[in-house]
Amino acid sequence: MTTRILVTGGAGFIGSHYVRTLLGPHGDPDVTVTVLDALTYAGNPANLDAVRDDPRFTFVHGDICDAGLVDALMPRHDQVVHFAAESHVDRSIAGAADFVRTNVSGTQTLLDAALRHGPTTFVHISTDEVYGSIDIGSWPETDPLAPNSPYSAAKAASDLIALAHHRTHGLDVRITRCSNNYGPHQYPEKVVPLFITRLLTGRRVPLYGDGGNVRDWLHVDDHVQGIELVRTKGRPGEVYNIGGGTELSNKELTALLLDACGADWSSVDHVPDRKGHDRRYSVDCRKITRELGYEPRTDFADGLARTVAWYRDHRAWWQPLEERSSTGRGTGGHP
């Protein structure tokens, strides 16, 4: 029996990887996918070229805040996997309105339509940033939310609204909270592709503060694996952390990227730290491992090398994005 999945934000970095995986040779032959994407600056139609001619694939250009459009699409689908979000912390610090609109109101619009039309499963893709910052140890899913940026606050709000729809209405909501992703097709404002694309073209890169902020790195392949486990085997009303198991300070990550791109520390500008910059993220992934059998499969050194090689070989993909940024439609920075 075919499962009809509505994927919001499916032209973005993680969403498109999910769609390409789902419709690829090792994906699920019993699914069809509709991508709903507003094609803002981070949404790229080229990310979906590999599946565009697949008869199981449909693309709809539209906004998740458009209640009429969402209401028309929802009855045609059995499940929702909700990626669509504004996700760049620096942008949220400069102005939070778009983050509240998309991440909170957009999620509410989708949930309202799901209640009316009854998709069986609603997978809400979130982030470890909703937990705030942790000095030692790792967050389990039961830890309270303590977001520090407008971006993470908007994501925390959307998490709570989604869970409320499960508890109040019985909607089958499942939430994933991932650590920092990296891999091909990531918009070059996030730290890994930003540094790679600048270093490959002989430019300088910015390192915030003392470079001691720590992140856990998750290859997008492993993230997608975790999402599929939650979609197919997860429990309604549950939250699942998805991590990569590689914690690095920004300074350590910078050193690896410099080496991979054939550059040295003379290419680094030390810049003032970001406002409210969380010091360390670390998620406890024992729940998804124990319940669903998740394990990250990508060795970080190999994953990073493959990511650098992809950007080296696909300048035609990212250079137009940089040109668009230089005209004011995008900005560089850390995640």
N, C-alpha and C positions, 0 to 999 in steps of 0.2 A: 504494500500500500504506500502510495506516495505521500510524503510529508512536505507541505508547502510552507516555506520559511520566509518571513519578511525580515530582511537585514537592514537596519537603519545605519547610516554612515558607512555604507559598504564601499565607497570610493576612497576612503581614507586609508591610512597605513595599516592598521590592524584589521579593520573591517574587510578591506580588499584581500588581505592575506587569508582571512577566514573563508571568504567566498571562493577564492582560487583553490584553496585546499578542499573545500566541501565538494566542488565540482570537478576536481582534478582526478587523475587516474587512480589515486588511492583514497578517494573520498567516498561519499555515500551515494550509490546509484539511485536510491529511492527518495531523493529530495529534489525539489525545485526551489529556486531562490529568486526573490524579488529584492533588488536593492533600491532603497529610498534614500536619496542623498541630495542635499541642497547645493553641492558643489561650491562651497565657500573656498577660501584660499587654500585650505589643506586637502580638499577633495579633488582628486585627479582622475578624469575618465580613463586615462592611459593605464591606470592601475588595474583596470578590468578588461583590458584588451585580450588577455589569454582566454577569457570565458565568454566574450561578447557574442560569439556565434553558436554557443551551446544552446540547444533548444530548451534546456531547463532553466535558462537565465533570462530575467527581465530587468530592465533598468527604468526607474521612475525618477525624474528630476523634480524634487520638491522638498518642502520644509516640514519637519516633524511638528512644528507649531501650527501648521495648516490643518485645523480640525476637520474641515470638509474633505480634504484629500486623504487624511489618515482614516477617517470614517469610511471612505469608499474602498480603501485598500484592505482594511483589517478583515472583513468577512471572507476574503479570498485566501486567507492563510490560516494555518494550524498552529504556528509557533512564531514568536518574535525573538530575534537576537538583536539587542539594542546597543549599538556602538556610538551612535551619533552624539557628539558633545564638543563643546569648546574645551580645549585641554592644555593651553599653554599658560603657565603660571605668570610669566612676565606680562603677557597681554592682560591677564585678569587684574594684575596690580595697576596697570595703566587705566583700566576701565572694566568694571564688573558687569555692566548691564547685559551684554551679549551672553555672558556665562549663566546668569540667572534665567534669562529668557530661554536659551536652548536647553541647558542642563536640567533646569527645574520645570519650567512651563512645558517644554517639549516632552519631557518624560511623562508629565501629568496628562498631556494630550493623548499620548500613546496608551497609557494605562486606562484612561476613560473609555477609549475606543475598544480596548481589549475586554473590558467589562461588558460592553454592549454586545460584542460580537463573538466573544468566547474562544479565542485561541487557547490551546491547551497548556502552553508553556510560554513564559515571558522571562528570558534570560537578560538580566541587566548587567552591563559591563561597567565596573567601577575601578577604583584605584586604591592603592595602599595609602595614598596621601590623606585620605579621610581620617586616618588614625592620628595624624599630627606628626610628632617627632619622638623618637625613643632613644635614650642614651645607651641602655644595655638590654639584652634579651630581644625577643620578637613578639609581635602582636598576634594573639589568637583572634579568631573571629568574634569572640565575646567581649573584647575590650571596647570601652566607650569610644565614641568618635570625638576627635578634638582637632578639627581642621584649622590651619593657620593662614591659608591664602584664600582669596575670593574664589579661585578655581576649585580648590578642595572643599570649601564650604558649600559651593553649589552642588558638587558631586555627593557630598554627605547628605544634603537635603533630598536629592533625588533617590538615594538609597533608602532613606527613611520613608519617603512617600511610596516607593515601590513595596517595601515591607508592610506598610500600613494597608495596602490593597490586598495583600495576602491575609493579614490578620483580621481585617474588617470584612472583606468580601469573599475570601477564599480563593482569590486568583493565584494560580500556580506561578509564583515569582521565585526566581533563583538568581542570586547575586554573586558575581565574581569580583575579587579585588586583587589586582595584579601589581607586581613591582615594575621597575623601569624597563620598558621594552626597547629592543634594538633589532635591526635587520634591514633588508632591502625595502625600498619604496617609502621610507620614512621622510616626511617633509623636513627640509634642511634648516629648521629653526631649532630643533631639539639637539642636545649636545653631541651625540655620536655623529649624525650626518652633518651637522654644522661644522664640527672640527674636521671631519674627513674631507668635505668638499673644499673648505678653505685651505687645508694643508696640501691637498693635491694640486691646487692652483697657486701655491707659493705665497699664500696670504697668512695673516696672523690670526690667532684664536684667543678668546677671552677666558680667563680662569677667575671665578668669583672668590673673593676673600682669601682665606689661607688654603683653599683647596681641600679642606678636611671634611667636607660634607660627604656622607657615606650613603650609597645606594646599592640595592640588590639588583643585579642585571638579569633579565629574562629574554631569551631569544623569542621572536615572534612565533616561530614554529612551536615552541613549547607552550606559549600562551594559548595558541589556537587548539593545541591538543587538550589543554585543561578545560577550555570553553566547551569543546565537544563532549568531554566526559560529564560536565555539569548539565549540558543540554539533554544528553541521552540517558544519564544514570543518576543525576543529582536529585535531591529531595526538595519538594516545594517548601518555600519559606526559609530556606537555608542560605547562608553566606559561605563562600569558599575562597580562601586566599590562594593565589597562584604565584609562586616565586621561582627564581632561577637558580638560587643557591650560590651566587657569586657576589659577595659584598666587596666593593671597592670605594675608596675615597675618590673624589673628583681629581685629585692630584695623581693618584695611581692610574686612573682611567686615562688622563691626559698623557702620561708617560707611555702607555701602551699605544695610544693613537699616534703619538709622535713617531714612535719606532715603526709602526705599521705603514706610515705614510712617508718615511724617509726624511723626517724633519727632526729638529732638536728644540731645546727650551728657549732658544733665541726667537722662536716663532710665537711665544706665549706672552700675552699681555695680562698682568695681574690687575684686576679691576675691582672696584668696591663691591662688597657683598650685596646681594639682593635683599630687599626688605622682607623681614619675617622668614628668612631662609631656613627651612627645616634642616636640622643637623644630621639626622640619621633615620632611615627607614629600614625596617626588617620585619617581614611577615613570617608567621609560623604556618607552615603548609602541611602539618601532620594530618589535619582533618581530610583534605582532598586526597592525600596519599592513602590514608587508612580506609576511607569509604569508597573511593573511586579508582584507586590504583595509579594515581598521577605520580610521575617522576620526570624531572627535566632531563632531556636526552642530549641537549646540545652542549658540548664542551665550549667554555667561553672563549678560549684562545682560537679554536677553530671557527666558532661563530663570528667572532670579530674579524678574523682574516677574510672570511667569505663576504662579510658585509663591506669591508674596505674594497675588495675586488669588485663587488657589484657596482659600487659608486664609481670606481675607476673605469669600468666598462660601460657605464650608462650615463655618460655626461649629457646626452641628448634628453634624458629624462629630467635631470635636476637643474641644468643651466637655465632653461626658460623660467623655472621657479625663482631662481635668484634674480633674474632680470625683472620679474614681476615685483619681487621684494624691493628692488632698488627704486621702483616708481612709487613706493609708499603703500603697496598692498600686502606687505609682509615684513617681518622684522626677525633678526637673529637673536639667539639667546639660549640659555639653558632650560631644560625641562623643569 
